[in-house]
Amino acid sequence: MSKRKCKFTEVLRAKYPCFTSGRDEFDAKCSICDCHVDVGNKGTTALERHVATEKHKKMIRAASSSSKVTNFFQPSTSLILKNTHAAEGILAFHTIKHHQSYNSMECTASLTRKMFADSETAKNLKCGKTKTEAIVNQVVAPHTITTIIETLRNISCLSVATDASNHGADKLFPILIQYFNWTGNGIETKILDLQTLPNETSLSIANLIYETLSTYQLTTKCVAFIGDNANVNFGGVNRNPGQNVFTRLKESLEKEHLIGVGCPAHIMHNSLRNGIELMKLDIESIILKIFNYFSVYTVRTEALKEFCNYVEIDYQPLLRHSKTRWLSLFPCVERAKVEEEHNSVLEISKILQSVLHMLRNRRINNFLPLSVREHLRDNDEAESISNEFISVYKACEDYLMEWITPLEDFKVSCIEFLRIRGVEIDDVKLHDQFCNLISFLKSKSNEDEAYFDLKLHEQWTIYFKSVKNIECFSELLKICEFYICISAHNVESLTNVERVFSLINNTQWSKERNRLSVQSVKSIILTQYNFKNMSCEDFYNYLLKNKELLSKIGSSAKYDKIK
């Protein structure tokens, strides 16, 4: 009868951790010596004898005095490396989000390592000036464009806007787009590019817009051009074909029915200026003289403060009026409504029509405020002054009627109007979807009246998100994407393009930061503007979930273009 063989069991494995399973159940492998020991006949004794050999002891001494090469390198998927790249990314984002200099990162990185010496992430942090700029220029800024283009794949319509701003010898042209994203925040405005041009000719501007749209394959989605009312953009109030940006862009895009929208705030301002010019009193001159009288004279300002205290009114610093920013002359007249960032062209058209209606009624009824009538009561020229006011109403009304004519197309929508502009609507589906919309609105009128106080794009976003299947609102969505993407902001006001200019001039490209290149300014603005709704904490969480972005932050490829 044969003797039963011993096996290398889990008990032996626990007792002798340097051994692992061998070639079979009767064999053990020494991980120190890289050799096999037969335990079938001797069992534990065989393992004991091997451990006691001089060879095994020598190998143990050698292993304790050296480390494996792999111990000096962290795998690319390690948690420490991931956290380090995320920390470098968020510090770069934080630097430009809060308008700090790249030079400040030299101090920030070393200070962080010293303050958090017990943190493995802080120990590995190496994010000075050069690396921070590389992360912004070659990783974060391009990523903003990638996310925009990805979003636009499922969106059928957008509008494009631009304007010029001089920074020293550089003439900057940002290219902005607006579209309706029902899965996101409704109306979204993004910047695609920021370039310098040697001039402001209509040909140069139109080519820049077309090339930018072509680069990202957006030419078929563009349905409108937004610009101020300068002749170079639209060729005058009658939109006559000629050497202007609007005409050239229609030819480049091969869109005869491209929509052109001018500046509503500019129209309102010019209508008021056109009317006031008929008055003998120069209000603008008075405003400028009052400011100039007090602006740089402390003694005069102190006297004004004493006077305000005497008559028991609060002193308010005098506002400066600049002719180059015309809205500062009367910043309260409808400006809050007209210049809001998320107004659609339908809402702006409604505002302008209401102003026109108000002017017409005041003219017809010879309306003058009671405070004005009180001042004119004992004035010998009361009748003459009253007639001047009426003539102002008429001049403002005439100017406004002339310039808002292009917006008349938005009063009524029909399937044919959309079809010739490239938006195909299935009328059968639209009817059923419209009936569903009516039911939804009736339920809201009974349950949530606050819904109707929201902006137009917010109302539609709520409705679309409440419907489970996109097939139930596909045609309504096409109509919304067309109308709501058409920006109603002018590019001279403090919205859209002007917001970009404010970022460039006031926060990024200042006298203290005058060595930035145009490319660096572009990258900063792309990040600032396109991620304007994202806080630093949000961006950090965003980084941790994006392996591709973290990989690019850690890659040396981000320095290639800089070199």
Phi, psi and omega in degrees: 000124184287150179284140179289132180280149176277148180245155176275098187266175178294330178296315178294323179298318179292324182286326180237083186294344179283353180255144175233173180299141182260218185285334176209187184289346180259011186232145177232147180245130178274118181286342179281311184267349182058047178222166184254146179234126179276119181255004185298321184264316186260341179063235183300325182299323179296319179293319180298315181298321180293317180297329182277352182290153180295325179300314181295318180296322180294320179293326178294317180296321179293320181293326182286339183263001181218160179238155176290150180300325182295340179292340182273354182233140177264137177297149185298340182265005184295151181294323181297315180295320179298314180294325179295314179296321178295321179295319179294321179294317182287328176294322177295316179295316181299322182300314182274334178298323183251023170059038178269159179281148174299328180299331181295339182289337176300319179282319184300315183295312181292324179292322178296317179298324181284318182291323183245055183295338180275001181261128178294325178296314180296322180299325183272357184288120177223088187223074179274199184300309185295316182292321179298314179296322179294320179297317181292312186290319190252351182239296188290310181300311176299329180293327178298321179292319179300317180293324178295311181297323178297318179295321185288349179300328183257015182239134190268336187224148174207161173242157182235145181219152175201166174196171183252148173216133181269133171233094187065235180273355182267133176252107188266139177230102173279143177251114181248150174233154175229140179209167180253118181242098186290338178278349181248242185256016183085242176292130176229133178243126183228157176254128181267327186202160174218113186232160173256144177234150180284348183204180180241033179288155181298326180294315180296317182293314181297319179295320179297315179298313182296316181297322179295314179295322180293321181304321182256014176055050182244007184298323182286339182272343184285123181242352184206148174245131182245128179203173175285179188269018179295151181299328181296335181271314188235353178075027177101179186294332183273359179053047181289137177300141181171206183273066177230165185299317184300313180295314181296323181290322176299321179291318181293318181278351182057046180232099181296328184257029173301136183269136177243127181238123178274193184268112181293321179293322177295320178298315180295319179297314182293326177295321178292315179298320180299323179283318184292335178298341179282346182274152178287334183271126179266095184297318182299319180297320180296316180300314181295319181293322178296315180296314182296331180292323185257339196305313186246014181245105182296319182300316180293321179295318179296323178295322178295320178297318179296321178296318179298320177295322182295318182269006175060050172232154181283134177285134177238131178303140181288135178277142178269134177259126178247130182294333181283344174235080194300335183292345180291346179294322181214073189289352184267343187283098175059006186294320181301322180284311189292330187260005178299143189293332188248034172278140174265167181295331178293319180290320179294319178301320179295320179296314181296321178295322179293322177296317179298317179297320179296316180297318181297316180295320180293323178292314182297321184268007182049047186283133169225137178300153181299325180296324178290316179300325180296319180289332183270356187302314183254020182265131182293336182259023184302315182294319180296317180294320179298318178296326178297317179299317180295320179293328176296315177304315184294317181294318178296318180297314181297316181295317182295319179299321183291320188272342179265006178305317179300339180276355181297333180298337185270002179291318183231135178247143175215163183297323181293319178303318181285324184298315182289350176255016172089010181250106181273127183241132174274108187293331179293311178297320182299321180299312181296320180292325179294321178297320177296322179296318179299318178297319179297316181295324178295320179294324179291324180294334179269331188250325189217085182289337179297339179302323185281353176271351180285163175292160185303314183292330178289321177298314181294322179300316178297318181296311182298322180288340179279344180265128188289324187246128181297337178295343181275355178214021185302317183284322176297324179296319178300318180295317180296317180299326180289306187285319186284338179287343183281105184295140178255004182272145172276164181264009173256341182281180182275042176227164177046254185298321180294329175297322177296316179298322179296318177298317182294309189279323189262336187236334187245312185253067184264182178297327180283340182239051186273002181262001178294140175280164178299323179297318179293319178298318179301313181296320178298314182293320177303314181292313182300310188281316184287336177248031185295337180266007183252122177282169179298320179295319177298318182293325178296315177297324178296319179296316183300334182267354185248094183296321181296318180294319178296321179297320179291326177296322181277347184280147177282352181296338182293345179269348188302311183291330178295317179296000000 
